[in-house]
Amino acid sequence: MAPTEHASTSTSALSALRESHTTLTSRLASISSLSPTRPISAPSIPLIDLSPSFSSPEGENQTARLIHSACSKIGFFQISNHGIDPSTCSAILSAAQRFFHTLPHDKKEALHIRHSKLFRGWEPGGYTTINPDDRHKEGGGEEGGSDDEVWEGAESKEGFNWGYEPSLDPYGLSDAGAYVELDGAPPGPGADRLNVWPAEEDMPGFKDAVRNYYAEVLRVARHLFRLFALGLGLEAGYFDEMCSHPGGIGRLLYYPPFREREGSKGEKNGEGQLGLGAHTDYECFTLLLTSSDPGLEVLVPDPAHEGAEMWIPAPVREGVLTVNVADFLSMWTGGEYKSAVHRVVMGEAREGKEGKEGNREGRYSVPFFFSINYDKKVEPLPGRKGQAAFFKPVCAGEYVLERLKATV
């Protein structure tokens, strides 16, 4: 990429970042304080059976219409019969539990994301804040302190992050050497630009569990992209070339159970402990696997108050994946598809499965953030040239990297 083109792309990515934060702030300011309980007519998160989309062109189109409707209304839906074996899902949730609770602290420290230019590895609780407006140092003073300082509003989540590797993608559509990272360069050569993993002797079977799940969720993501294309009136394979070696960030997340800390000024939102602040996701869309604990909330229009919005809980449904539209799909469609604002709040008395109180043991989740190839540009889709002014074209990798940099 020529220097002038790189500078232009960087400027576009920063401009898109600022616009995204402005939009988020505006939407959060519209949250209704007049409707403490969820109205009966409030939007709900639909459950879509994916099985017809695997059986026939007619089934594909039927499922695509349902997905299009959900994306146009709230940008959130859940899918059943997605084809990932339950044992594969159980294995990666078990791997998350083992990583967060059995790997010694010094082994985690060796994997700390501070060592990575691409935010790969272990992320301790409170180290990042996805919404900069939540970031205030406890006890006053300026931001930018040491790694050990705790921030008022700090997110309680602990994480482990990794990115796409050709070895994790048995369904890859192109030469493995074509993959480039967030910054537009091939992976490596230094360890600060590669995925990092706990040693096999420390966590037996850990990478295998990650590899097996990642391969399957990547397959589902590519299938979903075909359904998104059909829903938008495009050929089913419209996006195929763009995701031959896609950006695909995976995370293991642990949200500890709500515990009031004596004298703490930590964010509680009046409802619980902030696990993950209000935000939109950066890429095309996200597929989320979770344990059977509640906490995820979605911002939707409040039917009782014009112009206002409200939080609704995402249903806890066994065996499903939760899907949400992210920034690229919203940009491509000029806002027709909603990049869904969501958060995680760990409550003291949330109702869990079968009426049991949730969040007693904490919450585990495995989000997969699906992007097009990082060296591709996000530009207006065919037939939507009139909406081109809604955004400026951005390079996929640079936009995601700038969003990640804004969290620390």
N, C-alpha and C positions, 0 to 999 in steps of 0.2 A: 504494500500500500504506500503510495507517495506521501511525503510529509504534509503537503497541503490538504490532501484528502483525509489523512489521519487527524489533523487539527480540526477540520470541519466536522468529522464524525464525533470527536470528543466533545466539541461544543454542542452538537445536537443531543448527545447523551446527557450532558449536564443540564441542558435546557429541559429535556424530558423529565429528568429527575426532579427539578424544581417544580415543574407543572404538576407532577404526580403528587408531591407533598402538599402543594397548594390546594389541589382538589380534595385530598384526604382531610386536610384541616377544615375545609368548608363543609364537607359531609358530616364530620364529627360534631361540628357546631350546630348542625340541624337536628341532632338527636332530641326527640321529644322528652320533656320532663313532665308532661301532662298525662302520660299513659303508663303507669307503673306496672300494669299487668298486660299480658299479651292479648290483644283483641281477638275475638273468634275469627274475624275476617282477615287477620294478618297473613301475609304470604307464608307458604310452607315450602320446605325443601323436597322436591319430588324424588321419588325412587324410580329409576328407569331400568327395566330388564334388558340386558344387552344381548341375550341369546338370539332374538330374531335377526340381529345384524350379522350374525355369523352364518345364517342358513340360506339366504337368498337376497337378490337385489331389492326385491320388494320389502323384505325385512330390514335391509340397510336403510332404505328411504324412510320407512316408518319410524325407525329408531332415531334417524337424523332429525326428523321433524320434532320429535319430543325433546331432543337435546337443544335444538334451535330455540324452541319456546322457553326452556329453562334459562338459557344463556341470555336471551333478550329481556327476561323479566328480572331475575336476581343474580344470575351468573353462578349459581350453585345448584348441584344436583348430586344424587348418589346412584351408583350402578350396582346391580346384582348380576349373577351369572356372567362374570367377566372372564372366567377361564383360568384364574390363578388358583392352584390347588390350595385348599385350606392348610395343609401341612407346611407349605412354603411360607404362608403368612404367619403361622404359629412360630415357625423356626426363626424368622427375623425379629419378631416381637420378643422371643426368648433371648435372642442374641443381644437385643437392646438392654434387657434386664440384667444380663450377665455383665455387659460392658459397664453399665453405670454403677452396679453394686458390688462387683467382685474384682474388677481390675484395680490394682493398687494405685494410689494417687501419683506416685513417682512415674509409673508407666503412662498414666494419662498425661502428665506434664510433658513427657517426651513427645507427645502427639499434639501439643497445644497449637491452636490456630495462629498464635502470634508468630510461629515459625514459618507460616505459609503465606505466600503472596496471593494465593487464590482462596483463602479462607477454608482450607481443608484440615480435618483433624478434630481434636477434642475442643469443645467450647464450654468452659465452666459456667455455672449459673451466674447471671448478672453481668457477664462479660460483654454482651452485645445488647442493644436496644433497637428494635426494628423501627419504632416511631421516635424520631429525635425529640419530639415534644415531651416524651416521657422521661427524658434523661436529665435528672437534677441530682447533684451530689448530696448525699445525706449529711445534714449538719451545716449546709450552706457552702459558700465558696464557689470557685470557678471549676469548670469542667476540665478534663484532660489530666487527671491525676494518675496515680499508680494503678497497676493491674489489680491490686488487692482492695481498692476502695469500693465500698458499696454505694450504689446510687439510689436515691429516692425514686421510686418508680421502676427500679431495676427488675427485669424479667427473671422469673425464678427458674426458667427452663435450663436444662443441661443438654448438650448436644454432641453429636459426632457427624461430621460432614465428609462427603466424598463426591467426586465428579465422574463423568463418563470415562471409561477406558475401553478400547476395542476388545480387550479380553473379557469384558463383562457383557458383550453384545453379540451373542451367537447368531442373531438375525440381522447383523449389519449388512448394509446395502452397497458398501463401497470399500475401496482399499483402506486399510487401517491407518496408513500414513497420511490420509487426508484430514484427520481430526486436528483442529486447533483449539487452544484454550481460550478462556475469557478475554485475555489480552491480545488475541490474534496470532500468537506464536504456538508452535508445536509444544507438547508437554516436555518438561525437563529443560535442560539436563540436570539442574540442581534439584535437591529434595524439596526446596521451597516452592516448586512448581509441579509437584506430583502428588497423587493421593498418598496418604500414609495409613498404615494398618497396624493394629497390635500384633505382636509376634504370635505365631501359631502355638508355641508352648505356653504362652500366657492366656490365650483365648482360643482353645481348640475348636475348630469348626466355624469360627466367627466369619471369616471372609467367605467361606463356602455358603453360609446362610445369606450373606449380603449378595453374593454373585447370583445365586439361584433366584432370589426375589427380584433383583434389579433386572435380570434378563426378562422375566415374565412381565413386570410392570412396564418395561420399555416396549414390549410387544403390544400390550394393551393400549399404551399411549399412541403408538403408530396407527393402530386400528381406530382409535377415537378421532385422530386427526382426519381420517377419511370421512368419518361421520360429520365432523365439523364442516369439512369442505362441502359435502352434499347439502347440509343444512343452509349453507351460504349460497347455494345455487351454482357451485363449481363442480368440476369433474372430481370424482372420488380421489384420484391420485394427484390432485393439484399440489399438495404439500410434500409428496414423497421425496422429491429431489432435495428439498430443504432440510430433511431430517435423516439423511443418509448416515451422518456421523454427528448426531445432535448433542447439543448441550443438555445434560441431564443430571442435575444435582440431586443426590439423595441425602437424607438426614435421618438419624435416629434421635428422637427427642424424649426426654424424661421431665415431666412436670411434677415436682414433689407435692405431697398433700398440703393443704392449707394449714399453716400453723402461725398463730399470732405471735410475733416476737415482742417481748416486753420493751417498751420505749421506742419501738420501731416507727419510723415515718414512712415506711414503704407503702407503695400504692396499693390500695384495696378496692378502688372504684366503687365504694359503697356496697359492694356485693361479694368480694372475695379477693384472693391474691392474684396479681397480674402474672400470668404464665407467659403470655406473648402479647405484645401490644397491638393495637388496631393498625391494620396495614392492608395493602393489596400485594399480591404476589407479582413477581417481575416478568416471568417468562410467558409462554403461550397458555398453559394451564397446569394445574397441580392435581395429582392423584394422591389421596391420603388414606393410609391404613392406620387404624387406631385400636388400642385396647378397648375394653367395654366400659370405659369411664367417660363421663360427660365433661364438658368444659368449653368446647368449641362453640362460638357464637358468630352470627352473621348479621350484618347491617342491612336492613331492608326498609322500603317505604312504609311509613306508619299510616294505615288506612283511616285512622281516626283523626289525623291532623294533617291537612294539606301542606306539603313542602317539608314535613318533618320525617325523620327516620327513627328506627328503633332496632334494638338487638333482639334476635330470636335464637334459641338454642338449636344446634344441629342435632337431629335425631341420632340416638345410639342404636344401630341396627347391625346385627351379627352377620358377618360374611360379606359386607358391602365395602366398596371404596367410595370415598367422597371426592367429587371433582369440582374444582372452581376455575372460572375464567381468570386469567391473569392479564398483565398489561399489554402484551404483544397482540393478543386477539382483540382486545378492546381498541388498540390503535389501528389495526388492520381494518376493522369494521366501522371506524369513525364513531365509536361509542355505542354502536347497536348492541354489541355483546358487552355485558357489564363486568368490569374487573371488580370482583366482589371484595368489599371491606370485611375483614373478619378478625377475631382475636381469640385468645384462650384465657379464661378466668377460672381459677381453681377455687370452688366454693366450699364453704364450711358445711353446708347442708343441701347439696344438690341431689336430686333423685336419680339414681342409677338404674341399672337393669333390674326388672322385676320389683321395682319399688324400693330397692335397697339404697341407702345413702351412698352417693358416689364420692370419689376423690379420697377415700380413706387410705388407699395404698399408692396414690399418685396415678399419673396418666402417662402412657407410652404411645408414641405415634411415629409413623414412618412416612413423611411427605416425600414425594418425588416431583421435582419441578422440571417440567418438560419444555425445552426450548428448541428452536430450529438450530441448524449448524451455526456456531458462534461467529463465523466469518460472513454470514448472510445479513442483508439489510432488511429491516421491517419497513415495507412500503405499502401504499394503498392497494387494496385488492381490486381485481377487475370489476368494472361496473360501479365503483365507488369513488371515482375521480373527483366528484363534486365535494367529497368530504375530506380531500387531501389536506385542507387547511387545518383540520382538527389536530394534526401532529406533523412533526418533521421526521423524515426517514432517519432511522438510527441503526447502527451496527449492533446486532443482537448481543454479542459478548461484552462490548463496551458498556452497554446500558446496564446489564446485570452486574458487572464489576463495580460500576459507580454506585449502584444501589447498595451493594454489599459494603462498600467503603463507608457509606453513610451510617452504618449501624454501630461502628466502634468509635 
